[in-house]
């Protein structure tokens, strides 16, 4: 079982009533009518297989980079407002998840057109490409704590620092 998308509770109830989905986890809220008393589903599983074309990695965007790095400078830990290419593009660095980090203005200016080693700086953690399910969390904003066991490690982040 893998997460496909986030739907509103009302849509999930309709899918359950139409026998298109089963309730995996309910959140305790109730939908009541004259003929129905149903606990609102928090997680549903589709009854039939849906083939969804998969991307290997989430697309790189400025917003996504800041969210992956938690709006924190990957050099000093301050609030980040810039995007920095670890290997500068002028030196052949790609505009890719593995080469882009969030940085504060001070660190970005200090690093200039050099590698972190040349500038005497160290990355707090290695840049990585988040898993596609990362965007499920990004689009929702607030994630229900009950979903964590179904989402797993959405970011796919490396445990070790750079």
Backbone as a printed PyTorch tensor [residue, N CA C, xyz], in Angstrom:
tensor([[[  0.8540,  -1.1780,   0.0000],
         [  0.0000,   0.0000,   0.0000],
         [  0.8970,   1.2370,   0.0000]],

        [[  0.6090,   2.1760,  -0.8880],
         [  1.3680,   3.4210,  -0.9290],
         [  0.4120,   4.5930,  -1.0950]],

        [[  0.7750,   5.7530,  -0.5490],
         [ -0.1150,   6.9200,  -0.6650],
         [ -0.1890,   7.4150,  -2.1050]],

        [[ -1.4100,   7.7180,  -2.5530],
         [ -1.6090,   8.2440,  -3.9030],
         [ -1.9340,   9.7210,  -3.8860]],

        [[ -2.8560,  10.1250,  -3.0070],
         [ -3.2460,  11.5280,  -2.9390],
         [ -4.0090,  11.7810,  -1.6480]],

        [[ -4.2900,  13.0380,  -1.3990],
         [ -5.0770,  13.4460,  -0.2410],
         [ -6.4250,  13.9230,  -0.7590]],

        [[ -7.5000,  13.4090,  -0.1630],
         [ -8.8460,  13.8420,  -0.5400],
         [ -9.5600,  14.3640,   0.6970]],

        [[-10.5740,  15.1830,   0.4790],
         [-11.3750,  15.7190,   1.5810],
         [-12.1570,  14.5770,   2.2350]],

        [[-12.4920,  14.7460,   3.5070],
         [-13.2400,  13.7260,   4.2450],
         [-14.5520,  13.3980,   3.5420]],

        [[-15.2110,  14.4190,   3.0330],
         [-16.4880,  14.2000,   2.3370],
         [-16.3060,  13.2700,   1.1310]],

        [[-15.2470,  13.4870,   0.3530],
         [-14.9670,  12.6380,  -0.8130],
         [-14.6530,  11.2170,  -0.3700]],

        [[-13.9080,  11.0680,   0.7210],
         [-13.5780,   9.7390,   1.2360],
         [-14.8460,   8.9980,   1.6590]],

        [[-15.7810,   9.7020,   2.3050],
         [-17.0470,   9.0830,   2.7180],
         [-17.8260,   8.6130,   1.4950]],

        [[-17.8830,   9.4440,   0.4600],
         [-18.5910,   9.0690,  -0.7720],
         [-17.9540,   7.8230,  -1.3840]],

        [[-16.6300,   7.7530,  -1.3930],
         [-15.9400,   6.5880,  -1.9520],
         [-16.2440,   5.3250,  -1.1480]],

        [[-16.3160,   5.4530,   0.1810],
         [-16.6330,   4.3000,   1.0350],
         [-18.0750,   3.8560,   0.7990]],

        [[-19.0140,   4.8060,   0.7550],
         [-20.4240,   4.4710,   0.5430],
         [-20.6700,   3.8650,  -0.8400]],

        [[-19.8970,   4.2950,  -1.8350],
         [-20.0240,   3.7500,  -3.1900],
         [-19.2580,   2.4320,  -3.3340]],

        [[-18.6940,   1.9490,  -2.2380],
         [-17.9260,   0.7040,  -2.1960],
         [-16.7270,   0.7200,  -3.1450]],

        [[-16.1360,   1.8970,  -3.2940],
         [-14.9180,   2.0300,  -4.0960],
         [-13.6750,   2.0170,  -3.2100]],

        [[-13.8670,   2.2130,  -1.8960],
         [-12.7420,   2.2530,  -0.9610],
         [-13.1590,   1.6500,   0.3750]],

        [[-12.1710,   1.1820,   1.1220],
         [-12.3820,   0.6570,   2.4720],
         [-11.7060,   1.5850,   3.4660]],

        [[-12.2930,   1.7030,   4.6530],
         [-11.7080,   2.5250,   5.7110],
         [-10.5560,   1.7460,   6.3450]],

        [[ -9.3760,   2.3430,   6.3400],
         [ -8.2040,   1.7470,   6.9770],
         [ -8.0580,   2.3240,   8.3790]],

        [[ -8.3090,   3.6260,   8.5010],
         [ -8.2070,   4.3020,   9.7970],
         [ -9.2640,   5.4000,   9.8570]],

        [[-10.0050,   5.4530,  10.9610],
         [-11.0260,   6.4940,  11.1480],
         [-10.5380,   7.4860,  12.1910]],

        [[-10.9930,   8.7450,  12.0770],
         [-10.4840,   9.7810,  12.9820],
         [-11.4110,  10.1250,  14.1420]],

        [[-12.5710,   9.5100,  14.2420],
         [-13.4580,   9.7620,  15.3800],
         [-14.5960,  10.7190,  15.1020]],

        [[-14.4600,  11.5970,  14.1070],
         [-15.5680,  12.4820,  13.7430],
         [-16.6630,  11.6470,  13.0950]],

        [[-17.8950,  12.0980,  13.2180],
         [-19.0040,  11.3110,  12.6950],
         [-19.8060,  12.0810,  11.6590]],

        [[-20.2570,  11.3430,  10.6530],
         [-21.2140,  11.8580,   9.6760],
         [-22.5370,  11.1780,   9.9980]],

        [[-23.5620,  11.9800,  10.2580],
         [-24.8540,  11.4050,  10.6320],
         [-25.9610,  11.9560,   9.7510]],

        [[-26.8970,  11.0720,   9.4410],
         [-28.1090,  11.4770,   8.7380],
         [-29.2390,  10.5910,   9.2560]],

        [[-30.3940,  10.7240,   8.6650],
         [-31.5380,   9.9350,   9.0990],
         [-31.2770,   8.4390,   8.8970]],

        [[-30.5330,   8.0910,   7.8590],
         [-30.3180,   6.6850,   7.5240],
         [-28.8780,   6.2160,   7.7120]],

        [[-28.0120,   7.0960,   8.1910],
         [-26.5920,   6.7650,   8.2200],
         [-25.9080,   7.3290,   9.4550]],

        [[-25.0270,   6.5400,  10.0220],
         [-24.1480,   6.9910,  11.1030],
         [-22.7730,   6.3900,  10.7960]],

        [[-21.8630,   7.2380,  10.3070],
         [-20.5710,   6.7580,   9.8280],
         [-19.4400,   7.5650,  10.4540]],

        [[-18.4110,   6.8650,  10.9300],
         [-17.2170,   7.5420,  11.4400],
         [-16.3930,   8.0060,  10.2450]],

        [[-15.9560,   9.2570,  10.2910],
         [-15.2050,   9.8390,   9.1670],
         [-13.8780,   9.1160,   8.9810]],

        [[-13.5800,   8.6950,   7.7630],
         [-12.2940,   8.0350,   7.5170],
         [-11.1500,   9.0420,   7.4660]],

        [[-10.0110,   8.6330,   8.0090],
         [ -8.8040,   9.4450,   7.9270],
         [ -7.8790,   8.8710,   6.8520]],

        [[ -7.9160,   7.5470,   6.7040],
         [ -7.1350,   6.8570,   5.6790],
         [ -8.0500,   5.8310,   5.0150]],

        [[ -8.1110,   5.8610,   3.6890],
         [ -8.8860,   4.8620,   2.9450],
         [ -7.9780,   4.1440,   1.9560]],

        [[ -8.3890,   2.9270,   1.6100],
         [ -7.6530,   2.1250,   0.6300],
         [ -8.6110,   1.8150,  -0.5160]],

        [[ -8.1850,   2.1080,  -1.7320],
         [ -9.0160,   1.8130,  -2.8930],
         [ -9.1790,   0.3090,  -3.0410]],

        [[-10.3480,  -0.1220,  -3.4790],
         [-10.6170,  -1.5500,  -3.6290],
         [-10.0100,  -2.1330,  -4.8980]],

        [[ -9.8140,  -1.3000,  -5.8980],
         [ -9.1960,  -1.8250,  -7.1150],
         [ -7.8840,  -1.0840,  -7.3680]],

        [[ -6.9910,  -1.7720,  -8.0320],
         [ -5.6680,  -1.2280,  -8.3240],
         [ -5.7750,  -0.0580,  -9.2950]],

        [[ -5.0450,   0.9920,  -9.0120],
         [ -4.9800,   2.1520,  -9.8960],
         [ -3.5300,   2.3100, -10.3210]],

        [[ -3.2860,   2.2260, -11.6200],
         [ -1.9260,   2.3790, -12.1280],
         [ -1.6090,   3.8650, -12.2510]],

        [[ -0.6810,   4.3310, -11.4510],
         [ -0.2830,   5.7340, -11.4700],
         [  1.1490,   5.8100, -11.9860]],

        [[  1.3700,   6.5210, -13.0920],
         [  2.7490,   6.6530, -13.5820],
         [  3.6130,   7.3200, -12.5110]],

        [[  4.7500,   6.7510, -12.2490],
         [  5.6100,   7.2480, -11.1700],
         [  6.7960,   8.0200, -11.7060]],

        [[  7.1000,   9.0900, -11.0000],
         [  8.3400,   9.8100, -11.2660],
         [  9.3500,   9.2940, -10.2620]],

        [[ 10.5700,   9.2660, -10.6810],
         [ 11.6080,   8.7750,  -9.7720],
         [ 11.8830,   9.7710,  -8.6600]],

        [[ 11.8240,  11.0630,  -8.9820],
         [ 12.0830,  12.0980,  -7.9880],
         [ 11.0880,  13.2310,  -8.1640]],

        [[ 10.8620,  13.9440,  -7.1000],
         [ 10.0200,  15.1360,  -7.1680],
         [ 10.7480,  16.2020,  -7.9840]],

        [[ 10.0030,  17.0350,  -8.6840],
         [ 10.6040,  18.1140,  -9.4760],
         [ 11.2370,  19.1470,  -8.5520]],

        [[ 12.3760,  19.6740,  -8.9520],
         [ 13.0740,  20.6800,  -8.1520],
         [ 12.4380,  22.0500,  -8.3600]],

        [[ 11.9920,  22.6490,  -7.2650],
         [ 11.4900,  24.0210,  -7.2730],
         [ 12.1120,  24.7510,  -6.0950]],

        [[ 12.0850,  26.0540,  -6.1490],
         [ 12.6060,  26.8650,  -5.0480],
         [ 11.8540,  26.5390,  -3.7520]],

        [[ 10.5280,  26.5160,  -3.8480],
         [  9.6870,  26.2120,  -2.6810],
         [ 10.0090,  24.8280,  -2.1150]],

        [[ 10.1430,  23.8490,  -3.0120],
         [ 10.4610,  22.4950,  -2.5760],
         [ 11.8100,  22.4090,  -1.8850]],

        [[ 12.7900,  23.1360,  -2.4000],
         [ 14.1120,  23.1550,  -1.7750],
         [ 14.0720,  23.7260,  -0.3680]],

        [[ 13.3310,  24.8260,  -0.1980],
         [ 13.2020,  25.4170,   1.1400],
         [ 12.4660,  24.4730,   2.0860]],

        [[ 11.4390,  23.8030,   1.5960],
         [ 10.6990,  22.8670,   2.4440],
         [ 11.5600,  21.6690,   2.8200]],

        [[ 12.3090,  21.1380,   1.8620],
         [ 13.1940,  20.0130,   2.1570],
         [ 14.2040,  20.3910,   3.2340]],

        [[ 14.7770,  21.6010,   3.1220],
         [ 15.7990,  22.0510,   4.0640],
         [ 15.2090,  22.7730,   5.2710]],

        [[ 13.8740,  22.7700,   5.3840],
         [ 13.1530,  23.3610,   6.5180],
         [ 13.4820,  24.8370,   6.7010]],

        [[ 13.6480,  25.5580,   5.5900],
         [ 13.9360,  26.9990,   5.5930],
         [ 15.1420,  27.3360,   6.4600]],

        [[ 16.1130,  26.4230,   6.4920],
         [ 17.3090,  26.5850,   7.3180],
         [ 18.5490,  26.5840,   6.4330]],

        [[ 19.4440,  27.5320,   6.6940],
         [ 20.7050,  27.5920,   5.9530],
         [ 21.4790,  26.2950,   6.1960]],

        [[ 21.8980,  25.6540,   5.1400],
         [ 22.5990,  24.3810,   5.2580],
         [ 24.0850,  24.5510,   5.5620]],

        [[ 24.5200,  25.8020,   5.7480],
         [ 25.8980,  26.0690,   6.1410],
         [ 25.9910,  26.4730,   7.6110]],

        [[ 25.0930,  27.3740,   8.0660],
         [ 25.2180,  27.8840,   9.4380],
         [ 24.0030,  27.6050,  10.3220]],

        [[ 22.8660,  27.2280,   9.7550],
         [ 21.6800,  26.9310,  10.5510],
         [ 20.7380,  28.1010,  10.7450]],

        [[ 21.0750,  29.2690,  10.2150],
         [ 20.1920,  30.4470,  10.3300],
         [ 19.0240,  30.2990,   9.3510]],

        [[ 18.1090,  31.2490,   9.3920],
         [ 16.9950,  31.2480,   8.4470],
         [ 17.5100,  31.4400,   7.0260]],

        [[ 16.9730,  30.6680,   6.0930],
         [ 17.4540,  30.7240,   4.7040],
         [ 16.5270,  31.5560,   3.8430]],

        [[ 17.1190,  32.3760,   2.9790],
         [ 16.3160,  33.1450,   2.0290],
         [ 16.8450,  33.0230,   0.6010]],

        [[ 17.9210,  32.2810,   0.4190],
         [ 18.5080,  32.0940,  -0.9120],
         [ 18.6780,  30.6120,  -1.2240]],

        [[ 18.8270,  30.3380,  -2.5060],
         [ 19.1530,  28.9870,  -2.9630],
         [ 20.5940,  29.0230,  -3.4480]],

        [[ 21.4010,  28.0500,  -3.0220],
         [ 22.8100,  28.0140,  -3.3960],
         [ 23.1230,  26.7100,  -4.1150]],

        [[ 23.9220,  26.7940,  -5.1550],
         [ 24.4140,  25.6060,  -5.8470],
         [ 25.7330,  25.2180,  -5.1910]],

        [[ 25.8030,  24.0140,  -4.6350],
         [ 27.0000,  23.5590,  -3.9310],
         [ 28.2050,  23.6270,  -4.8700]],

        [[ 28.1000,  23.0060,  -6.0290],
         [ 29.1020,  23.1820,  -7.0830],
         [ 28.5200,  24.2420,  -8.0060]],

        [[ 29.1200,  25.4350,  -8.0500],
         [ 28.5400,  26.5350,  -8.8330],
         [ 28.2400,  26.1400, -10.2760]],

        [[ 27.1640,  26.6780, -10.8020],
         [ 26.7680,  26.3750, -12.1830],
         [ 27.8430,  26.8250, -13.1670]],

        [[ 28.5700,  27.8910, -12.8190],
         [ 29.6370,  28.3750, -13.7070],
         [ 30.7760,  27.3670, -13.8200]],

        [[ 30.8110,  26.4070, -12.8940],
         [ 31.8490,  25.3730, -12.9160],
         [ 31.2810,  24.0190, -13.3410]],

        [[ 30.0970,  24.0470, -13.9150],
         [ 29.5030,  22.8080, -14.4220],
         [ 28.5360,  22.1270, -13.4750]],

        [[ 28.2000,  22.7800, -12.3740],
         [ 27.2430,  22.2030, -11.4350],
         [ 25.8350,  22.2020, -12.0100]],

        [[ 25.1000,  21.1510, -11.7470],
         [ 23.7300,  21.0240, -12.2480],
         [ 22.7470,  21.7610, -11.3510]],

        [[ 21.6080,  22.1070, -11.9390],
         [ 20.4930,  22.6200, -11.1470],
         [ 19.6390,  21.3970, -10.8300]],

        [[ 20.0830,  20.6340,  -9.8260],
         [ 19.4480,  19.3700,  -9.4600],
         [ 19.4030,  19.2550,  -7.9400]],

        [[ 18.5140,  18.3800,  -7.4360],
         [ 18.3530,  18.2130,  -5.9900],
         [ 19.6790,  17.9570,  -5.2820]],

        [[ 20.5590,  17.1870,  -5.8720],
         [ 21.8200,  16.8360,  -5.2300],
         [ 22.8550,  17.9410,  -5.2250]],

        [[ 22.5370,  19.0930,  -5.8360],
         [ 23.5010,  20.1910,  -5.9070],
         [ 22.9280,  21.5100,  -5.3940]],

        [[ 21.6970,  21.5130,  -4.9120],
         [ 21.0390,  22.7510,  -4.4800],
         [ 20.6960,  22.6630,  -2.9960]],

        [[ 21.0260,  23.7300,  -2.2500],
         [ 20.6760,  23.8080,  -0.8280],
         [ 20.1400,  25.1980,  -0.5050]],

        [[ 19.3980,  25.2870,   0.5800],
         [ 18.9410,  26.5840,   1.0790],
         [ 20.1010,  27.2310,   1.8310]],

        [[ 20.2360,  28.5530,   1.6890],
         [ 21.3360,  29.2700,   2.3460],
         [ 20.8760,  30.6610,   2.7590]],

        [[ 21.4870,  31.1730,   3.8200],
         [ 21.2070,  32.5570,   4.2170],
         [ 22.0280,  33.4790,   3.3050]],

        [[ 21.6990,  34.7470,   3.2950],
         [ 22.4120,  35.7020,   2.4250],
         [ 23.8910,  35.7830,   2.7760]],

        [[ 24.1700,  35.7830,   4.0640],
         [ 25.5550,  35.9140,   4.5220],
         [ 26.4200,  34.7540,   4.0030]],

        [[ 25.9340,  33.5270,   4.1800],
         [ 26.7080,  32.3610,   3.7240],
         [ 26.7840,  32.2960,   2.2050]],

        [[ 25.6990,  32.6490,   1.5370],
         [ 25.6990,  32.6230,   0.0740],
         [ 26.7130,  33.6340,  -0.4710]],

        [[ 26.7930,  34.8100,   0.1490],
         [ 27.7700,  35.8260,  -0.2720],
         [ 29.1910,  35.3890,   0.0580]],

        [[ 29.3610,  34.7720,   1.2200],
         [ 30.6890,  34.3340,   1.6460],
         [ 31.2220,  33.2260,   0.7330]],

        [[ 30.3560,  32.3320,   0.3220],
         [ 30.7700,  31.2190,  -0.5320],
         [ 31.0850,  31.6830,  -1.9530]],

        [[ 30.3460,  32.6700,  -2.4180],
         [ 30.5200,  33.2330,  -3.7610],
         [ 30.4890,  32.1490,  -4.8330]],

        [[ 31.4700,  32.1640,  -5.7220],
         [ 31.5180,  31.2380,  -6.8550],
         [ 32.5360,  30.1280,  -6.5860]],

        [[ 32.5000,  29.6050,  -5.3480],
         [ 33.4600,  28.5700,  -4.9600],
         [ 32.7150,  27.3500,  -4.4280]],

        [[ 33.4360,  26.2680,  -4.2590],
         [ 32.8580,  25.0970,  -3.6030],
         [ 32.9160,  25.3460,  -2.0950]],

        [[ 32.1370,  24.6180,  -1.3020],
         [ 32.2150,  24.8080,   0.1540],
         [ 33.6260,  24.5850,   0.7050]],

        [[ 34.3470,  23.6060,   0.1780],
         [ 35.7140,  23.3360,   0.6530],
         [ 36.6320,  24.5190,   0.3720]],

        [[ 36.5280,  25.0990,  -0.8080],
         [ 37.3560,  26.2510,  -1.1660],
         [ 37.0240,  27.4620,  -0.3060]],

        [[ 35.7680,  27.5830,   0.1050],
         [ 35.3490,  28.7210,   0.9240],
         [ 35.5450,  28.4530,   2.4140]],

        [[ 36.0250,  27.2580,   2.7580],
         [ 36.2190,  26.9040,   4.1680],
         [ 34.8970,  26.7080,   4.8980]],

        [[ 33.8880,  26.2200,   4.1890],
         [ 32.5590,  26.0150,   4.7720],
         [ 32.2060,  24.5330,   4.7080]],

        [[ 31.2820,  24.1420,   5.5680],
         [ 30.8680,  22.7410,   5.6280],
         [ 29.3450,  22.6690,   5.6020]],

        [[ 28.8160,  21.7600,   4.7970],
         [ 27.3710,  21.5490,   4.7520],
         [ 26.9120,  20.8110,   6.0060]],

        [[ 25.7710,  21.2130,   6.5310],
         [ 25.2060,  20.5530,   7.7100],
         [ 24.6940,  19.1600,   7.3640]],

        [[ 24.1580,  19.0000,   6.1540],
         [ 23.7740,  17.6780,   5.6580],
         [ 23.8400,  17.6840,   4.1330]],

        [[ 24.0530,  16.5230,   3.6020],
         [ 24.1880,  16.3470,   2.1600],
         [ 22.8430,  16.6140,   1.4730]],

        [[ 22.8250,  17.3550,   0.3610],
         [ 21.5630,  17.5650,  -0.3540],
         [ 21.0640,  16.2470,  -0.9620]],

        [[ 19.7520,  16.0840,  -1.0220],
         [ 19.1620,  14.8420,  -1.5090],
         [ 17.8510,  15.1380,  -2.2280]],

        [[ 17.4170,  14.2010,  -3.0300],
         [ 16.1360,  14.3200,  -3.7320],
         [ 15.0560,  13.6770,  -2.8700]],

        [[ 14.0280,  14.4340,  -2.4750],
         [ 12.9500,  13.8230,  -1.6970],
         [ 12.1400,  12.8630,  -2.5600]],

        [[ 11.4630,  11.9510,  -1.9050],
         [ 10.6090,  11.0060,  -2.6230],
         [  9.3860,  11.7250,  -3.1690]],

        [[  8.7650,  11.1910,  -4.2360],
         [  7.5760,  11.8450,  -4.7990],
         [  6.4480,  12.0430,  -3.7860]],

        [[  6.3100,  11.1480,  -2.8020],
         [  5.2550,  11.2920,  -1.7910],
         [  5.4580,  12.5490,  -0.9430]],

        [[  6.6530,  13.1330,  -0.9840],
         [  6.9400,  14.3860,  -0.2840],
         [  5.9180,  15.4510,  -0.6580]],

        [[  5.5030,  15.4820,  -1.9330],
         [  4.5640,  16.5030,  -2.3900],
         [  3.1760,  16.3070,  -1.8100]],

        [[  2.8260,  15.0780,  -1.4050],
         [  1.5500,  14.8740,  -0.7060],
         [  1.5440,  15.6960,   0.5730]],

        [[  2.6450,  15.6430,   1.2870],
         [  2.7580,  16.3710,   2.5500],
         [  2.8230,  17.8700,   2.3000]],

        [[  3.5630,  18.2930,   1.2940],
         [  3.7170,  19.7180,   0.9900],
         [  2.3820,  20.3500,   0.6190]],

        [[  1.5920,  19.6720,  -0.2050],
         [  0.3260,  20.2530,  -0.6520],
         [ -0.7020,  20.3140,   0.4620]],

        [[ -0.6370,  19.3970,   1.4090],
         [ -1.5950,  19.3950,   2.5160],
         [ -1.2240,  20.4410,   3.5560]],

        [[  0.0590,  20.6260,   3.7960],
         [  0.5010,  21.5790,   4.8120],
         [  0.6140,  20.9180,   6.1680]],

        [[ -0.5090,  20.7300,   6.8380],
         [ -0.5170,  20.0800,   8.1530],
         [ -0.8330,  18.6020,   7.9520]],

        [[  0.0230,  17.7480,   8.4640],
         [ -0.1600,  16.3090,   8.3030],
         [ -0.7500,  15.7300,   9.5770]],

        [[ -1.8160,  14.9690,   9.4190],
         [ -2.4430,  14.2830,  10.5460],
         [ -1.4250,  13.3000,  11.1230]],

        [[ -1.1460,  13.3470,  12.4300],
         [ -0.1570,  12.4370,  13.0230],
         [ -0.4850,  10.9570,  12.7810]],

        [[ -1.7600,  10.6390,  12.6060],
         [ -2.1620,   9.2560,  12.3520],
         [ -1.6630,   8.7440,  11.0030]],

        [[ -1.3190,   9.6550,  10.0930],
         [ -0.8770,   9.2500,   8.7590],
         [  0.5670,   8.7730,   8.7440]],

        [[  1.3350,   9.0700,   9.7780],
         [  2.7790,   8.8090,   9.7470],
         [  3.1110,   7.3500,   9.4450]],

        [[  2.3570,   6.4150,   9.9770],
         [  2.6800,   5.0040,   9.7170],
         [  2.3870,   4.5950,   8.2730]],

        [[  1.5300,   5.3470,   7.6010],
         [  1.2110,   5.0460,   6.2020],
         [  2.1340,   5.7930,   5.2400]],

        [[  2.6470,   6.9440,   5.6710],
         [  3.5330,   7.7330,   4.8160],
         [  4.9760,   7.2730,   4.8840]],

        [[  5.4050,   6.7500,   6.0390],
         [  6.7890,   6.3320,   6.2060],
         [  7.7080,   7.5420,   6.1710]],

        [[  8.9200,   7.3370,   5.6980],
         [  9.8940,   8.4240,   5.5800],
         [  9.6790,   9.1070,   4.2360]],

        [[  8.8000,  10.0940,   4.2230],
         [  8.4100,  10.7610,   2.9830],
         [  9.5720,  11.5010,   2.3480]],

        [[ 10.3770,  12.1500,   3.1520],
         [ 11.4900,  12.9100,   2.5880],
         [ 12.5520,  12.0070,   1.9840]],

        [[ 12.7830,  10.8670,   2.6040],
         [ 13.8480,  10.0000,   2.1170],
         [ 15.2000,  10.6020,   2.4050]],

        [[ 15.3120,  11.3080,   3.5300],
         [ 16.5260,  12.0590,   3.8280],
         [ 17.6480,  11.1640,   4.3340]],

        [[ 18.8650,  11.5110,   4.0340],
         [ 19.9970,  10.7620,   4.5640],
         [ 20.1680,  11.0780,   6.0440]],

        [[ 20.4960,  10.0740,   6.8300],
         [ 20.6310,  10.2580,   8.2730],
         [ 21.9290,  10.9730,   8.6390]],

        [[ 22.9740,  10.7500,   7.8760],
         [ 24.2830,  11.2970,   8.2390],
         [ 24.4910,  12.7030,   7.6800]],

        [[ 25.2320,  13.5200,   8.4070],
         [ 25.5600,  14.8530,   7.8870],
         [ 26.5580,  14.7390,   6.7450]],

        [[ 26.7120,  15.8470,   6.0310],
         [ 27.6420,  15.8480,   4.8860],
         [ 29.0770,  15.8380,   5.3420]]])
